[in-house]
Amino acid sequence: MSTVQTIPQEQATEIRRLAHDLSNALEIIVQANYLLGTVSIDEAGKQWTQLLDQGVRQAADINRDLRDYIRANS
């Protein structure tokens, strides 16, 4: 039976700060992508914005998982 080690507080605090900063950067991308969706763009541009949306959603999910992991292990 293995024991789960907790993340040292100093490291957990720094990782939380980085995750928060990443969330802020991702929010800028989400908002910019939303604004791109409000203007007339060609089909290729629409495909690029969809690709951008998928990528930022995936990054946000990973960031959320990271924050949950830190919370559970510190």
PQR file of N, CA, C, O and H, with PARSE charges and radii, in Angstrom:
ATOM      1  N   MET A   1       0.838  -1.168   0.000 -0.4000 1.5000
ATOM      2  CA  MET A   1       0.000   0.000   0.000 -0.0000 2.0000
ATOM      3  C   MET A   1       0.888   1.237   0.000  0.5500 1.7000
ATOM      4  O   MET A   1       1.726   1.398   0.887 -0.5500 1.4000
ATOM      5  N   SER A   2       0.710   2.124  -0.998 -0.4000 1.5000
ATOM      6  CA  SER A   2       1.555   3.307  -1.077 -0.0000 2.0000
ATOM      7  C   SER A   2       0.880   4.494  -0.404  0.5500 1.7000
ATOM      8  O   SER A   2      -0.346   4.599  -0.345 -0.5500 1.4000
ATOM      9  H   SER A   2       0.030   1.994  -1.718  0.4000 1.0000
ATOM     10  N   THR A   3       1.719   5.371   0.094 -0.4000 1.5000
ATOM     11  CA  THR A   3       1.187   6.575   0.717 -0.0000 2.0000
ATOM     12  C   THR A   3       1.286   7.724  -0.281  0.5500 1.7000
ATOM     13  O   THR A   3       2.246   7.806  -1.048 -0.5500 1.4000
ATOM     14  H   THR A   3       2.714   5.286   0.046  0.4000 1.0000
ATOM     15  N   VAL A   4       0.307   8.596  -0.270 -0.4000 1.5000
ATOM     16  CA  VAL A   4       0.298   9.741  -1.157 -0.0000 2.0000
ATOM     17  C   VAL A   4       1.024  10.893  -0.478  0.5500 1.7000
ATOM     18  O   VAL A   4       0.666  11.294   0.629 -0.5500 1.4000
ATOM     19  H   VAL A   4      -0.473   8.529   0.353  0.4000 1.0000
ATOM     20  N   GLN A   5       2.034  11.418  -1.135 -0.4000 1.5000
ATOM     21  CA  GLN A   5       2.761  12.547  -0.589 -0.0000 2.0000
ATOM     22  C   GLN A   5       2.062  13.835  -1.017  0.5500 1.7000
ATOM     23  O   GLN A   5       1.587  13.958  -2.146 -0.5500 1.4000
ATOM     24  H   GLN A   5       2.325  11.092  -2.035  0.4000 1.0000
ATOM     25  N   THR A   6       2.012  14.768  -0.111 -0.4000 1.5000
ATOM     26  CA  THR A   6       1.391  16.035  -0.444 -0.0000 2.0000
ATOM     27  C   THR A   6       2.415  16.974  -1.077  0.5500 1.7000
ATOM     28  O   THR A   6       3.620  16.848  -0.856 -0.5500 1.4000
ATOM     29  H   THR A   6       2.398  14.668   0.806  0.4000 1.0000
ATOM     30  N   ILE A   7       1.914  17.901  -1.856 -0.4000 1.5000
ATOM     31  CA  ILE A   7       2.767  18.907  -2.480 -0.0000 2.0000
ATOM     32  C   ILE A   7       3.165  19.906  -1.402  0.5500 1.7000
ATOM     33  O   ILE A   7       2.302  20.418  -0.689 -0.5500 1.4000
ATOM     34  H   ILE A   7       0.936  18.003  -2.036  0.4000 1.0000
ATOM     35  N   PRO A   8       4.451  20.189  -1.273 -0.5600 1.5000
ATOM     36  CA  PRO A   8       4.870  21.181  -0.278  0.2800 2.0000
ATOM     37  C   PRO A   8       4.149  22.514  -0.510  0.5500 1.7000
ATOM     38  O   PRO A   8       3.913  22.909  -1.652 -0.5500 1.4000
ATOM     39  N   GLN A   9       3.809  23.191   0.568 -0.4000 1.5000
ATOM     40  CA  GLN A   9       2.998  24.405   0.491 -0.0000 2.0000
ATOM     41  C   GLN A   9       3.601  25.461  -0.427  0.5500 1.7000
ATOM     42  O   GLN A   9       2.884  26.070  -1.221 -0.5500 1.4000
ATOM     43  H   GLN A   9       4.002  22.871   1.496  0.4000 1.0000
ATOM     44  N   GLU A  10       4.892  25.681  -0.330 -0.4000 1.5000
ATOM     45  CA  GLU A  10       5.536  26.707  -1.162 -0.0000 2.0000
ATOM     46  C   GLU A  10       5.380  26.387  -2.649  0.5500 1.7000
ATOM     47  O   GLU A  10       5.092  27.273  -3.453 -0.5500 1.4000
ATOM     48  H   GLU A  10       5.474  25.186   0.315  0.4000 1.0000
ATOM     49  N   GLN A  11       5.571  25.118  -3.007 -0.4000 1.5000
ATOM     50  CA  GLN A  11       5.417  24.723  -4.403 -0.0000 2.0000
ATOM     51  C   GLN A  11       3.959  24.784  -4.834  0.5500 1.7000
ATOM     52  O   GLN A  11       3.661  25.217  -5.947 -0.5500 1.4000
ATOM     53  H   GLN A  11       5.805  24.398  -2.353  0.4000 1.0000
ATOM     54  N   ALA A  12       3.053  24.359  -3.970 -0.4000 1.5000
ATOM     55  CA  ALA A  12       1.624  24.407  -4.292 -0.0000 2.0000
ATOM     56  C   ALA A  12       1.183  25.844  -4.540  0.5500 1.7000
ATOM     57  O   ALA A  12       0.408  26.107  -5.459 -0.5500 1.4000
ATOM     58  H   ALA A  12       3.296  24.008  -3.065  0.4000 1.0000
ATOM     59  N   THR A  13       1.669  26.763  -3.733 -0.4000 1.5000
ATOM     60  CA  THR A  13       1.320  28.173  -3.901 -0.0000 2.0000
ATOM     61  C   THR A  13       1.800  28.697  -5.247  0.5500 1.7000
ATOM     62  O   THR A  13       1.066  29.406  -5.935 -0.5500 1.4000
ATOM     63  H   THR A  13       2.299  26.549  -2.986  0.4000 1.0000
ATOM     64  N   GLU A  14       3.015  28.357  -5.622 -0.4000 1.5000
ATOM     65  CA  GLU A  14       3.564  28.808  -6.905 -0.0000 2.0000
ATOM     66  C   GLU A  14       2.805  28.177  -8.080  0.5500 1.7000
ATOM     67  O   GLU A  14       2.516  28.855  -9.066 -0.5500 1.4000
ATOM     68  H   GLU A  14       3.611  27.781  -5.062  0.4000 1.0000
ATOM     69  N   ILE A  15       2.489  26.911  -7.979 -0.4000 1.5000
ATOM     70  CA  ILE A  15       1.734  26.250  -9.052 -0.0000 2.0000
ATOM     71  C   ILE A  15       0.342  26.857  -9.165  0.5500 1.7000
ATOM     72  O   ILE A  15      -0.159  27.048 -10.273 -0.5500 1.4000
ATOM     73  H   ILE A  15       2.723  26.360  -7.178  0.4000 1.0000
ATOM     74  N   ARG A  16      -0.286  27.163  -8.042 -0.4000 1.5000
ATOM     75  CA  ARG A  16      -1.600  27.831  -8.070 -0.0000 2.0000
ATOM     76  C   ARG A  16      -1.503  29.186  -8.757  0.5500 1.7000
ATOM     77  O   ARG A  16      -2.379  29.554  -9.540 -0.5500 1.4000
ATOM     78  H   ARG A  16       0.121  27.009  -7.142  0.4000 1.0000
ATOM     79  N   ARG A  17      -0.431  29.930  -8.462 -0.4000 1.5000
ATOM     80  CA  ARG A  17      -0.243  31.239  -9.096 -0.0000 2.0000
ATOM     81  C   ARG A  17      -0.101  31.091 -10.603  0.5500 1.7000
ATOM     82  O   ARG A  17      -0.706  31.840 -11.369 -0.5500 1.4000
ATOM     83  H   ARG A  17       0.280  29.630  -7.826  0.4000 1.0000
ATOM     84  N   LEU A  18       0.700  30.123 -11.020 -0.4000 1.5000
ATOM     85  CA  LEU A  18       0.895  29.888 -12.451 -0.0000 2.0000
ATOM     86  C   LEU A  18      -0.407  29.449 -13.126  0.5500 1.7000
ATOM     87  O   LEU A  18      -0.720  29.897 -14.229 -0.5500 1.4000
ATOM     88  H   LEU A  18       1.192  29.514 -10.397  0.4000 1.0000
ATOM     89  N   ALA A  19      -1.154  28.581 -12.465 -0.4000 1.5000
ATOM     90  CA  ALA A  19      -2.433  28.126 -13.014 -0.0000 2.0000
ATOM     91  C   ALA A  19      -3.410  29.294 -13.138  0.5500 1.7000
ATOM     92  O   ALA A  19      -4.159  29.378 -14.111 -0.5500 1.4000
ATOM     93  H   ALA A  19      -0.899  28.218 -11.569  0.4000 1.0000
ATOM     94  N   HIS A  20      -3.403  30.192 -12.157 -0.4000 1.5000
ATOM     95  CA  HIS A  20      -4.259  31.373 -12.206 -0.0000 2.0000
ATOM     96  C   HIS A  20      -3.860  32.275 -13.375  0.5500 1.7000
ATOM     97  O   HIS A  20      -4.723  32.759 -14.108 -0.5500 1.4000
ATOM     98  H   HIS A  20      -2.794  30.124 -11.366  0.4000 1.0000
ATOM     99  N   ASP A  21      -2.567  32.499 -13.549 -0.4000 1.5000
ATOM    100  CA  ASP A  21      -2.081  33.316 -14.656 -0.0000 2.0000
ATOM    101  C   ASP A  21      -2.432  32.679 -15.997  0.5500 1.7000
ATOM    102  O   ASP A  21      -2.791  33.376 -16.946 -0.5500 1.4000
ATOM    103  H   ASP A  21      -1.866  32.106 -12.954  0.4000 1.0000
ATOM    104  N   LEU A  22      -2.326  31.360 -16.071 -0.4000 1.5000
ATOM    105  CA  LEU A  22      -2.705  30.651 -17.291 -0.0000 2.0000
ATOM    106  C   LEU A  22      -4.196  30.831 -17.568  0.5500 1.7000
ATOM    107  O   LEU A  22      -4.592  31.030 -18.717 -0.5500 1.4000
ATOM    108  H   LEU A  22      -2.034  30.793 -15.301  0.4000 1.0000
ATOM    109  N   SER A  23      -5.016  30.763 -16.536 -0.4000 1.5000
ATOM    110  CA  SER A  23      -6.459  30.978 -16.700 -0.0000 2.0000
ATOM    111  C   SER A  23      -6.731  32.363 -17.277  0.5500 1.7000
ATOM    112  O   SER A  23      -7.573  32.516 -18.162 -0.5500 1.4000
ATOM    113  H   SER A  23      -4.695  30.601 -15.603  0.4000 1.0000
ATOM    114  N   ASN A  24      -6.026  33.361 -16.781 -0.4000 1.5000
ATOM    115  CA  ASN A  24      -6.204  34.722 -17.293 -0.0000 2.0000
ATOM    116  C   ASN A  24      -5.821  34.820 -18.766  0.5500 1.7000
ATOM    117  O   ASN A  24      -6.530  35.444 -19.555 -0.5500 1.4000
ATOM    118  H   ASN A  24      -5.342  33.236 -16.062  0.4000 1.0000
ATOM    119  N   ALA A  25      -4.704  34.206 -19.131 -0.4000 1.5000
ATOM    120  CA  ALA A  25      -4.271  34.227 -20.530 -0.0000 2.0000
ATOM    121  C   ALA A  25      -5.269  33.491 -21.424  0.5500 1.7000
ATOM    122  O   ALA A  25      -5.571  33.946 -22.527 -0.5500 1.4000
ATOM    123  H   ALA A  25      -4.129  33.699 -18.490  0.4000 1.0000
ATOM    124  N   LEU A  26      -5.775  32.365 -20.954 -0.4000 1.5000
ATOM    125  CA  LEU A  26      -6.758  31.618 -21.730 -0.0000 2.0000
ATOM    126  C   LEU A  26      -8.049  32.414 -21.901  0.5500 1.7000
ATOM    127  O   LEU A  26      -8.689  32.338 -22.949 -0.5500 1.4000
ATOM    128  H   LEU A  26      -5.529  31.996 -20.058  0.4000 1.0000
ATOM    129  N   GLU A  27      -8.430  33.168 -20.889 -0.4000 1.5000
ATOM    130  CA  GLU A  27      -9.648  33.985 -20.985 -0.0000 2.0000
ATOM    131  C   GLU A  27      -9.512  35.045 -22.076  0.5500 1.7000
ATOM    132  O   GLU A  27     -10.477  35.326 -22.787 -0.5500 1.4000
ATOM    133  H   GLU A  27      -7.909  33.230 -20.038  0.4000 1.0000
ATOM    134  N   ILE A  28      -8.338  35.628 -22.213 -0.4000 1.5000
ATOM    135  CA  ILE A  28      -8.099  36.597 -23.283 -0.0000 2.0000
ATOM    136  C   ILE A  28      -8.299  35.929 -24.639  0.5500 1.7000
ATOM    137  O   ILE A  28      -8.924  36.501 -25.532 -0.5500 1.4000
ATOM    138  H   ILE A  28      -7.554  35.400 -21.635  0.4000 1.0000
ATOM    139  N   ILE A  29      -7.767  34.720 -24.790 -0.4000 1.5000
ATOM    140  CA  ILE A  29      -7.903  33.996 -26.053 -0.0000 2.0000
ATOM    141  C   ILE A  29      -9.364  33.660 -26.324  0.5500 1.7000
ATOM    142  O   ILE A  29      -9.833  33.798 -27.454 -0.5500 1.4000
ATOM    143  H   ILE A  29      -7.259  34.256 -24.064  0.4000 1.0000
ATOM    144  N   VAL A  30     -10.084  33.221 -25.300 -0.4000 1.5000
ATOM    145  CA  VAL A  30     -11.503  32.895 -25.449 -0.0000 2.0000
ATOM    146  C   VAL A  30     -12.277  34.130 -25.907  0.5500 1.7000
ATOM    147  O   VAL A  30     -13.085  34.048 -26.832 -0.5500 1.4000
ATOM    148  H   VAL A  30      -9.703  33.108 -24.382  0.4000 1.0000
ATOM    149  N   GLN A  31     -12.034  35.261 -25.269 -0.4000 1.5000
ATOM    150  CA  GLN A  31     -12.760  36.484 -25.621 -0.0000 2.0000
ATOM    151  C   GLN A  31     -12.407  36.964 -27.034  0.5500 1.7000
ATOM    152  O   GLN A  31     -13.288  37.388 -27.782 -0.5500 1.4000
ATOM    153  H   GLN A  31     -11.377  35.327 -24.518  0.4000 1.0000
ATOM    154  N   ALA A  32     -11.129  36.899 -27.396 -0.4000 1.5000
ATOM    155  CA  ALA A  32     -10.723  37.295 -28.744 -0.0000 2.0000
ATOM    156  C   ALA A  32     -11.356  36.378 -29.784  0.5500 1.7000
ATOM    157  O   ALA A  32     -11.797  36.841 -30.837 -0.5500 1.4000
ATOM    158  H   ALA A  32     -10.414  36.555 -26.788  0.4000 1.0000
ATOM    159  N   ASN A  33     -11.402  35.093 -29.495 -0.4000 1.5000
ATOM    160  CA  ASN A  33     -12.012  34.140 -30.416 -0.0000 2.0000
ATOM    161  C   ASN A  33     -13.511  34.417 -30.545  0.5500 1.7000
ATOM    162  O   ASN A  33     -14.069  34.339 -31.639 -0.5500 1.4000
ATOM    163  H   ASN A  33     -11.044  34.717 -28.641  0.4000 1.0000
ATOM    164  N   TYR A  34     -14.157  34.742 -29.424 -0.4000 1.5000
ATOM    165  CA  TYR A  34     -15.578  35.094 -29.457 -0.0000 2.0000
ATOM    166  C   TYR A  34     -15.803  36.309 -30.368  0.5500 1.7000
ATOM    167  O   TYR A  34     -16.710  36.314 -31.200 -0.5500 1.4000
ATOM    168  H   TYR A  34     -13.703  34.806 -28.535  0.4000 1.0000
ATOM    169  N   LEU A  35     -14.965  37.332 -30.197 -0.4000 1.5000
ATOM    170  CA  LEU A  35     -15.104  38.526 -31.021 -0.0000 2.0000
ATOM    171  C   LEU A  35     -14.869  38.227 -32.491  0.5500 1.7000
ATOM    172  O   LEU A  35     -15.534  38.803 -33.352 -0.5500 1.4000
ATOM    173  H   LEU A  35     -14.228  37.328 -29.522  0.4000 1.0000
ATOM    174  N   LEU A  36     -13.934  37.336 -32.790 -0.4000 1.5000
ATOM    175  CA  LEU A  36     -13.730  36.919 -34.182 -0.0000 2.0000
ATOM    176  C   LEU A  36     -14.995  36.274 -34.753  0.5500 1.7000
ATOM    177  O   LEU A  36     -15.290  36.403 -35.941 -0.5500 1.4000
ATOM    178  H   LEU A  36     -13.394  36.868 -32.090  0.4000 1.0000
ATOM    179  N   GLY A  37     -15.729  35.586 -33.896 -0.4000 1.5000
ATOM    180  CA  GLY A  37     -16.957  34.941 -34.336 -0.0000 2.0000
ATOM    181  C   GLY A  37     -18.086  35.912 -34.624  0.5500 1.7000
ATOM    182  O   GLY A  37     -19.095  35.528 -35.215 -0.5500 1.4000
ATOM    183  H   GLY A  37     -15.490  35.481 -32.931  0.4000 1.0000
ATOM    184  N   THR A  38     -17.930  37.162 -34.217 -0.4000 1.5000
ATOM    185  CA  THR A  38     -18.989  38.150 -34.436 -0.0000 2.0000
ATOM    186  C   THR A  38     -18.795  38.935 -35.732  0.5500 1.7000
ATOM    187  O   THR A  38     -19.668  39.709 -36.124 -0.5500 1.4000
ATOM    188  H   THR A  38     -17.109  37.474 -33.737  0.4000 1.0000
ATOM    189  N   VAL A  39     -17.663  38.743 -36.395 -0.4000 1.5000
ATOM    190  CA  VAL A  39     -17.410  39.453 -37.650 -0.0000 2.0000
ATOM    191  C   VAL A  39     -17.499  38.477 -38.816  0.5500 1.7000
ATOM    192  O   VAL A  39     -17.413  37.262 -38.641 -0.5500 1.4000
ATOM    193  H   VAL A  39     -16.953  38.114 -36.077  0.4000 1.0000
ATOM    194  N   SER A  40     -17.670  39.026 -39.984 -0.4000 1.5000
ATOM    195  CA  SER A  40     -17.787  38.202 -41.183 -0.0000 2.0000
ATOM    196  C   SER A  40     -16.400  37.708 -41.598  0.5500 1.7000
ATOM    197  O   SER A  40     -15.507  38.500 -41.900 -0.5500 1.4000
ATOM    198  H   SER A  40     -17.741  40.013 -40.126  0.4000 1.0000
ATOM    199  N   ILE A  41     -16.242  36.397 -41.607 -0.4000 1.5000
ATOM    200  CA  ILE A  41     -14.987  35.794 -42.066 -0.0000 2.0000
ATOM    201  C   ILE A  41     -15.312  34.654 -43.021  0.5500 1.7000
ATOM    202  O   ILE A  41     -16.410  34.099 -43.003 -0.5500 1.4000
ATOM    203  H   ILE A  41     -16.968  35.754 -41.362  0.4000 1.0000
ATOM    204  N   ASP A  42     -14.347  34.322 -43.844 -0.4000 1.5000
ATOM    205  CA  ASP A  42     -14.578  33.256 -44.819 -0.0000 2.0000
ATOM    206  C   ASP A  42     -14.572  31.881 -44.138  0.5500 1.7000
ATOM    207  O   ASP A  42     -14.320  31.776 -42.938 -0.5500 1.4000
ATOM    208  H   ASP A  42     -13.454  34.772 -43.858  0.4000 1.0000
ATOM    209  N   GLU A  43     -14.846  30.850 -44.904 -0.4000 1.5000
ATOM    210  CA  GLU A  43     -14.958  29.498 -44.343 -0.0000 2.0000
ATOM    211  C   GLU A  43     -13.646  29.026 -43.716  0.5500 1.7000
ATOM    212  O   GLU A  43     -13.654  28.373 -42.673 -0.5500 1.4000
ATOM    213  H   GLU A  43     -15.051  30.935 -45.879  0.4000 1.0000
ATOM    214  N   ALA A  44     -12.533  29.351 -44.346 -0.4000 1.5000
ATOM    215  CA  ALA A  44     -11.232  28.960 -43.780 -0.0000 2.0000
ATOM    216  C   ALA A  44     -11.022  29.637 -42.427  0.5500 1.7000
ATOM    217  O   ALA A  44     -10.519  29.012 -41.493 -0.5500 1.4000
ATOM    218  H   ALA A  44     -12.527  29.881 -45.194  0.4000 1.0000
ATOM    219  N   GLY A  45     -11.401  30.904 -42.315 -0.4000 1.5000
ATOM    220  CA  GLY A  45     -11.283  31.619 -41.050 -0.0000 2.0000
ATOM    221  C   GLY A  45     -12.161  31.001 -39.972  0.5500 1.7000
ATOM    222  O   GLY A  45     -11.760  30.917 -38.811 -0.5500 1.4000
ATOM    223  H   GLY A  45     -11.809  31.412 -43.073  0.4000 1.0000
ATOM    224  N   LYS A  46     -13.355  30.569 -40.354 -0.4000 1.5000
ATOM    225  CA  LYS A  46     -14.250  29.912 -39.403 -0.0000 2.0000
ATOM    226  C   LYS A  46     -13.648  28.608 -38.894  0.5500 1.7000
ATOM    227  O   LYS A  46     -13.769  28.277 -37.715 -0.5500 1.4000
ATOM    228  H   LYS A  46     -13.680  30.637 -41.297  0.4000 1.0000
ATOM    229  N   GLN A  47     -13.001  27.875 -39.790 -0.4000 1.5000
ATOM    230  CA  GLN A  47     -12.359  26.624 -39.377 -0.0000 2.0000
ATOM    231  C   GLN A  47     -11.217  26.901 -38.397  0.5500 1.7000
ATOM    232  O   GLN A  47     -11.029  26.158 -37.434 -0.5500 1.4000
ATOM    233  H   GLN A  47     -12.903  28.144 -40.748  0.4000 1.0000
ATOM    234  N   TRP A  48     -10.455  27.973 -38.645 -0.4000 1.5000
ATOM    235  CA  TRP A  48      -9.368  28.334 -37.736 -0.0000 2.0000
ATOM    236  C   TRP A  48      -9.907  28.734 -36.371  0.5500 1.7000
ATOM    237  O   TRP A  48      -9.323  28.377 -35.347 -0.5500 1.4000
ATOM    238  H   TRP A  48     -10.608  28.576 -39.428  0.4000 1.0000
ATOM    239  N   THR A  49     -11.020  29.473 -36.342 -0.4000 1.5000
ATOM    240  CA  THR A  49     -11.569  29.872 -35.042 -0.0000 2.0000
ATOM    241  C   THR A  49     -12.124  28.662 -34.298  0.5500 1.7000
ATOM    242  O   THR A  49     -12.054  28.608 -33.070 -0.5500 1.4000
ATOM    243  H   THR A  49     -11.494  29.762 -37.174  0.4000 1.0000
ATOM    244  N   GLN A  50     -12.674  27.692 -35.028 -0.4000 1.5000
ATOM    245  CA  GLN A  50     -13.148  26.465 -34.375 -0.0000 2.0000
ATOM    246  C   GLN A  50     -11.974  25.687 -33.793  0.5500 1.7000
ATOM    247  O   GLN A  50     -12.058  25.168 -32.679 -0.5500 1.4000
ATOM    248  H   GLN A  50     -12.731  27.736 -36.026  0.4000 1.0000
ATOM    249  N   LEU A  51     -10.893  25.607 -34.537 -0.4000 1.5000
ATOM    250  CA  LEU A  51      -9.690  24.926 -34.058 -0.0000 2.0000
ATOM    251  C   LEU A  51      -9.141  25.636 -32.815  0.5500 1.7000
ATOM    252  O   LEU A  51      -8.751  24.986 -31.845 -0.5500 1.4000
ATOM    253  H   LEU A  51     -10.824  26.028 -35.441  0.4000 1.0000
ATOM    254  N   LEU A  52      -9.115  26.951 -32.851 -0.4000 1.5000
ATOM    255  CA  LEU A  52      -8.668  27.734 -31.705 -0.0000 2.0000
ATOM    256  C   LEU A  52      -9.564  27.482 -30.500  0.5500 1.7000
ATOM    257  O   LEU A  52      -9.070  27.323 -29.383 -0.5500 1.4000
ATOM    258  H   LEU A  52      -9.432  27.479 -33.639  0.4000 1.0000
ATOM    259  N   ASP A  53     -10.866  27.445 -30.713 -0.4000 1.5000
ATOM    260  CA  ASP A  53     -11.816  27.204 -29.630 -0.0000 2.0000
ATOM    261  C   ASP A  53     -11.594  25.825 -29.009  0.5500 1.7000
ATOM    262  O   ASP A  53     -11.603  25.691 -27.785 -0.5500 1.4000
ATOM    263  H   ASP A  53     -11.267  27.574 -31.620  0.4000 1.0000
ATOM    264  N   GLN A  54     -11.396  24.813 -29.831 -0.4000 1.5000
ATOM    265  CA  GLN A  54     -11.151  23.468 -29.311 -0.0000 2.0000
ATOM    266  C   GLN A  54      -9.869  23.424 -28.492  0.5500 1.7000
ATOM    267  O   GLN A  54      -9.835  22.814 -27.424 -0.5500 1.4000
ATOM    268  H   GLN A  54     -11.388  24.923 -30.825  0.4000 1.0000
ATOM    269  N   GLY A  55      -8.823  24.062 -28.980 -0.4000 1.5000
ATOM    270  CA  GLY A  55      -7.549  24.060 -28.273 -0.0000 2.0000
ATOM    271  C   GLY A  55      -7.622  24.773 -26.942  0.5500 1.7000
ATOM    272  O   GLY A  55      -7.085  24.290 -25.944 -0.5500 1.4000
ATOM    273  H   GLY A  55      -8.850  24.558 -29.848  0.4000 1.0000
ATOM    274  N   VAL A  56      -8.282  25.919 -26.918 -0.4000 1.5000
ATOM    275  CA  VAL A  56      -8.356  26.665 -25.666 -0.0000 2.0000
ATOM    276  C   VAL A  56      -9.257  25.947 -24.664  0.5500 1.7000
ATOM    277  O   VAL A  56      -8.999  26.002 -23.462 -0.5500 1.4000
ATOM    278  H   VAL A  56      -8.719  26.311 -27.728  0.4000 1.0000
ATOM    279  N   ARG A  57     -10.294  25.283 -25.129 -0.4000 1.5000
ATOM    280  CA  ARG A  57     -11.137  24.500 -24.207 -0.0000 2.0000
ATOM    281  C   ARG A  57     -10.335  23.337 -23.610  0.5500 1.7000
ATOM    282  O   ARG A  57     -10.454  23.038 -22.422 -0.5500 1.4000
ATOM    283  H   ARG A  57     -10.503  25.238 -26.106  0.4000 1.0000
ATOM    284  N   GLN A  58      -9.527  22.693 -24.439 -0.4000 1.5000
ATOM    285  CA  GLN A  58      -8.697  21.595 -23.940 -0.0000 2.0000
ATOM    286  C   GLN A  58      -7.678  22.123 -22.916  0.5500 1.7000
ATOM    287  O   GLN A  58      -7.467  21.504 -21.873 -0.5500 1.4000
ATOM    288  H   GLN A  58      -9.430  22.936 -25.404  0.4000 1.0000
ATOM    289  N   ALA A  59      -7.061  23.247 -23.213 -0.4000 1.5000
ATOM    290  CA  ALA A  59      -6.101  23.837 -22.278 -0.0000 2.0000
ATOM    291  C   ALA A  59      -6.785  24.236 -20.970  0.5500 1.7000
ATOM    292  O   ALA A  59      -6.215  24.053 -19.894 -0.5500 1.4000
ATOM    293  H   ALA A  59      -7.233  23.750 -24.060  0.4000 1.0000
ATOM    294  N   ALA A  60      -7.993  24.775 -21.054 -0.4000 1.5000
ATOM    295  CA  ALA A  60      -8.731  25.152 -19.850 -0.0000 2.0000
ATOM    296  C   ALA A  60      -9.082  23.920 -19.019  0.5500 1.7000
ATOM    297  O   ALA A  60      -9.020  23.963 -17.790 -0.5500 1.4000
ATOM    298  H   ALA A  60      -8.455  24.923 -21.928  0.4000 1.0000
ATOM    299  N   ASP A  61      -9.448  22.826 -19.679 -0.4000 1.5000
ATOM    300  CA  ASP A  61      -9.743  21.584 -18.953 -0.0000 2.0000
ATOM    301  C   ASP A  61      -8.501  21.052 -18.239  0.5500 1.7000
ATOM    302  O   ASP A  61      -8.575  20.624 -17.088 -0.5500 1.4000
ATOM    303  H   ASP A  61      -9.499  22.791 -20.677  0.4000 1.0000
ATOM    304  N   ILE A  62      -7.372  21.083 -18.925 -0.4000 1.5000
ATOM    305  CA  ILE A  62      -6.120  20.624 -18.312 -0.0000 2.0000
ATOM    306  C   ILE A  62      -5.770  21.514 -17.123  0.5500 1.7000
ATOM    307  O   ILE A  62      -5.360  21.019 -16.073 -0.5500 1.4000
ATOM    308  H   ILE A  62      -7.312  21.430 -19.860  0.4000 1.0000
ATOM    309  N   ASN A  63      -5.930  22.822 -17.287 -0.4000 1.5000
ATOM    310  CA  ASN A  63      -5.640  23.746 -16.199 -0.0000 2.0000
ATOM    311  C   ASN A  63      -6.564  23.486 -15.012  0.5500 1.7000
ATOM    312  O   ASN A  63      -6.116  23.532 -13.867 -0.5500 1.4000
ATOM    313  H   ASN A  63      -6.263  23.224 -18.140  0.4000 1.0000
ATOM    314  N   ARG A  64      -7.833  23.217 -15.262 -0.4000 1.5000
ATOM    315  CA  ARG A  64      -8.786  22.911 -14.190 -0.0000 2.0000
ATOM    316  C   ARG A  64      -8.389  21.625 -13.473  0.5500 1.7000
ATOM    317  O   ARG A  64      -8.443  21.549 -12.246 -0.5500 1.4000
ATOM    318  H   ARG A  64      -8.197  23.179 -16.192  0.4000 1.0000
ATOM    319  N   ASP A  65      -7.989  20.611 -14.248 -0.4000 1.5000
ATOM    320  CA  ASP A  65      -7.537  19.353 -13.641 -0.0000 2.0000
ATOM    321  C   ASP A  65      -6.306  19.579 -12.775  0.5500 1.7000
ATOM    322  O   ASP A  65      -6.193  19.010 -11.690 -0.5500 1.4000
ATOM    323  H   ASP A  65      -7.946  20.672 -15.245  0.4000 1.0000
ATOM    324  N   LEU A  66      -5.398  20.396 -13.248 -0.4000 1.5000
ATOM    325  CA  LEU A  66      -4.191  20.711 -12.488 -0.0000 2.0000
ATOM    326  C   LEU A  66      -4.548  21.391 -11.169  0.5500 1.7000
ATOM    327  O   LEU A  66      -4.014  21.040 -10.117 -0.5500 1.4000
ATOM    328  H   LEU A  66      -5.490  20.858 -14.130  0.4000 1.0000
ATOM    329  N   ARG A  67      -5.450  22.360 -11.233 -0.4000 1.5000
ATOM    330  CA  ARG A  67      -5.845  23.070 -10.021 -0.0000 2.0000
ATOM    331  C   ARG A  67      -6.551  22.120  -9.037  0.5500 1.7000
ATOM    332  O   ARG A  67      -6.333  22.198  -7.828 -0.5500 1.4000
ATOM    333  H   ARG A  67      -5.884  22.645 -12.088  0.4000 1.0000
ATOM    334  N   ASP A  68      -7.389  21.232  -9.563 -0.4000 1.5000
ATOM    335  CA  ASP A  68      -8.050  20.250  -8.709 -0.0000 2.0000
ATOM    336  C   ASP A  68      -7.041  19.323  -8.041  0.5500 1.7000
ATOM    337  O   ASP A  68      -7.164  19.001  -6.859 -0.5500 1.4000
ATOM    338  H   ASP A  68      -7.566  21.169 -10.545  0.4000 1.0000
ATOM    339  N   TYR A  69      -6.040  18.898  -8.815 -0.4000 1.5000
ATOM    340  CA  TYR A  69      -5.000  18.016  -8.282 -0.0000 2.0000
ATOM    341  C   TYR A  69      -4.225  18.713  -7.162  0.5500 1.7000
ATOM    342  O   TYR A  69      -3.962  18.132  -6.110 -0.5500 1.4000
ATOM    343  H   TYR A  69      -5.940  19.159  -9.775  0.4000 1.0000
ATOM    344  N   ILE A  70      -3.868  19.969  -7.418 -0.4000 1.5000
ATOM    345  CA  ILE A  70      -3.123  20.730  -6.392 -0.0000 2.0000
ATOM    346  C   ILE A  70      -3.961  20.850  -5.125  0.5500 1.7000
ATOM    347  O   ILE A  70      -3.463  20.636  -4.020 -0.5500 1.4000
ATOM    348  H   ILE A  70      -4.082  20.441  -8.273  0.4000 1.0000
ATOM    349  N   ARG A  71      -5.230  21.192  -5.291 -0.4000 1.5000
ATOM    350  CA  ARG A  71      -6.122  21.366  -4.151 -0.0000 2.0000
ATOM    351  C   ARG A  71      -6.234  20.069  -3.352  0.5500 1.7000
ATOM    352  O   ARG A  71      -6.241  20.089  -2.121 -0.5500 1.4000
ATOM    353  H   ARG A  71      -5.635  21.366  -6.189  0.4000 1.0000
ATOM    354  N   ALA A  72      -6.321  18.958  -4.051 -0.4000 1.5000
ATOM    355  CA  ALA A  72      -6.493  17.668  -3.385 -0.0000 2.0000
ATOM    356  C   ALA A  72      -5.204  17.153  -2.735  0.5500 1.7000
ATOM    357  O   ALA A  72      -5.255  16.321  -1.829 -0.5500 1.4000
ATOM    358  H   ALA A  72      -6.315  18.942  -5.051  0.4000 1.0000
ATOM    359  N   ASN A  73      -4.058  17.645  -3.194 -0.4000 1.5000
ATOM    360  CA  ASN A  73      -2.785  17.095  -2.727 -0.0000 2.0000
ATOM    361  C   ASN A  73      -1.883  18.102  -2.018  0.5500 1.7000
ATOM    362  O   ASN A  73      -0.669  17.910  -1.941 -0.5500 1.4000
ATOM    363  H   ASN A  73      -4.017  18.320  -3.930  0.4000 1.0000
ATOM    364  N   SER A  74      -2.468  19.148  -1.514 -0.4000 1.5000
ATOM    365  CA  SER A  74      -1.637  20.113  -0.772 -0.0000 2.0000
ATOM    366  C   SER A  74      -2.368  20.559   0.486  0.5500 1.7000
ATOM    367  O   SER A  74      -1.843  21.369   1.251 -0.5500 1.4000
ATOM    368  H   SER A  74      -3.454  19.303  -1.577  0.4000 1.0000
TER
END
